[in-house]
Every structure is written in C-alpha cells, then in structure tokens.
Amino acid sequence: MFFARQKNAQGFSALEIIMVIVIAGVLGAVFMPRLSTAPISLATAVSTIQSDLRFAQELAMSRNPTPGTPIGITFSAGTRTYTVTDPAGAVTIVRNLPSDVILTVGGRRSISRQRILF
C-alpha cells in the first residue's frame, strides 16, 4: 500500500516536461532570428550624424571662417560614409555607418551635391 499509485497525484510527468522544453526550443529557434539590432544601429547612426552636424556648425561659428572656406559635411553616395572637413586642415573626420544603415534623400528637400556647408 505504501507504494500504491494514487489516483489524484498532482504534478507533471517527465514526458510532459520534455515536450514543453522541446516546443519552447522550436519556437525560440523560429522567432529569435527575427529579432534584430537594426533599430539600435539606426538610432546610433542618427545620433552620430546629429552630433557631427552640431560639431561642424559650432566649429564654423567659433572660427567665423572667411568666405570661400566653409566647414562642410560631405555624404558619399553608396559608400555609407561621410566626412566632416575643415579647409584649415585642423579637423577632418571620416565616419563609417553600420552596414544595415543606408543614407537616402527623401521628402521634398534635397542637399545640393550631397554636401552641407556652414
């Protein structure tokens, strides 16, 4: 009687636990690759471009360069890079964007020759 099986035993059998683990593993294998870091890469790229635009603007305002020697940012089409240039040669910054970030011109505004001058 001591080892007799009880009819109202509570708990899960080993088979049930193994099946739940297998199903969870299959679902994880299917849905995990769909999670990507693209939003994080995009947010980082936007923040970097914004800070470089602000840096170039502040540099131009602090130096008050003579006409014809503006500080600029040049976006290279198709290469995922842009350059902050200073005609005085004191500052040159070349930035490479992540491979999943693509610069495109959209909306009603465009940049002449892919360059912004301050």
C-alpha positions as CSV (number, residue, x, y, z in Angstrom):
1,M,0.0,0.0,0.0
2,F,2.8,2.3,0.7
3,F,4.0,2.3,-3.0
4,A,0.5,2.1,-4.5
5,R,-0.2,4.6,-7.2
6,Q,-2.6,7.3,-6.1
7,K,-5.4,8.4,-8.4
8,N,-5.2,12.1,-7.7
9,A,-1.4,12.5,-7.8
10,Q,-0.5,16.1,-8.8
11,G,2.5,17.1,-10.8
12,F,3.9,16.6,-14.3
13,S,5.4,13.6,-15.7
14,A,8.9,13.6,-17.2
15,L,7.4,13.2,-20.7
16,E,5.3,16.3,-20.3
17,I,8.2,18.4,-19.1
18,I,10.4,17.2,-22.0
19,M,7.6,18.0,-24.5
20,V,7.3,21.6,-23.1
21,I,11.1,22.1,-23.4
22,V,11.1,20.8,-27.0
23,I,8.2,23.0,-28.0
24,A,9.8,26.1,-26.4
25,G,13.1,25.3,-28.1
26,V,11.4,25.0,-31.5
27,L,9.5,28.3,-31.0
28,G,12.7,30.0,-29.9
29,A,14.6,28.8,-32.9
30,V,11.9,30.1,-35.2
31,F,11.4,33.5,-33.7
32,M,14.8,34.5,-32.3
33,P,16.4,35.3,-35.8
34,R,13.5,37.7,-36.4
35,L,14.7,39.9,-33.6
36,S,17.3,42.3,-35.0
37,T,19.5,45.1,-33.8
38,A,18.5,47.3,-36.8
39,P,16.6,49.8,-34.7
40,I,19.6,50.2,-32.3
41,S,22.0,50.6,-35.3
42,L,19.7,53.2,-36.8
43,A,19.4,55.2,-33.5
44,T,23.1,55.1,-33.1
45,A,23.8,56.3,-36.6
46,V,21.2,59.1,-36.3
47,S,22.8,60.3,-33.0
48,T,26.3,60.2,-34.5
49,I,25.2,62.2,-37.6
50,Q,23.3,64.8,-35.4
51,S,26.4,65.3,-33.2
52,D,28.7,65.7,-36.2
53,L,26.3,68.2,-37.7
54,R,26.2,70.1,-34.5
55,F,30.1,69.9,-34.2
56,A,30.6,71.3,-37.7
57,Q,28.1,74.1,-37.0
58,E,29.8,75.0,-33.7
59,L,33.2,74.9,-35.3
60,A,32.1,77.2,-38.1
61,M,30.5,79.7,-35.7
62,S,33.6,79.7,-33.4
63,R,36.1,80.2,-36.2
64,N,34.0,82.5,-38.3
65,P,35.9,81.3,-41.5
66,T,36.5,83.7,-44.3
67,P,34.1,83.4,-47.3
68,G,35.1,80.6,-49.6
69,T,36.5,78.4,-46.9
70,P,33.4,76.9,-45.3
71,I,33.4,73.9,-43.0
72,G,31.4,71.1,-44.6
73,I,30.0,67.7,-44.3
74,T,30.1,65.5,-47.4
75,F,28.0,62.4,-47.7
76,S,29.4,59.8,-50.1
77,A,26.7,58.2,-52.1
78,G,26.6,54.4,-51.9
79,T,29.6,54.1,-49.6
80,R,27.9,54.6,-46.2
81,T,30.5,57.1,-45.2
82,Y,30.5,60.9,-44.6
83,T,33.3,63.3,-44.0
84,V,33.5,66.5,-41.9
85,T,36.1,68.8,-43.5
86,D,37.8,71.9,-42.4
87,P,39.6,73.9,-45.1
88,A,42.2,75.0,-42.5
89,G,43.2,71.3,-42.1
90,A,42.8,71.3,-38.4
91,V,39.9,68.8,-38.3
92,T,38.9,66.0,-40.7
93,I,36.5,63.3,-39.5
94,V,35.6,60.3,-41.6
95,R,32.7,58.2,-40.3
96,N,31.6,54.8,-41.5
97,L,28.0,53.9,-40.8
98,P,26.9,50.4,-39.9
99,S,26.2,48.1,-42.9
100,D,22.5,48.0,-42.2
101,V,22.1,51.8,-42.3
102,I,21.5,53.4,-45.7
103,L,21.5,57.1,-46.4
104,T,18.8,58.2,-48.8
105,V,17.3,61.5,-49.7
106,G,13.6,61.6,-49.2
107,G,10.7,64.0,-48.9
108,R,10.7,67.4,-50.5
109,R,14.1,68.6,-49.5
110,S,17.4,67.7,-51.1
111,I,21.0,68.6,-50.5
112,S,23.0,70.1,-53.3
113,R,25.8,67.8,-54.3
114,Q,25.4,65.8,-51.1
115,R,27.3,68.4,-49.1
116,I,26.3,70.7,-46.3
117,L,28.3,73.9,-45.8
118,F,28.4,76.1,-42.7
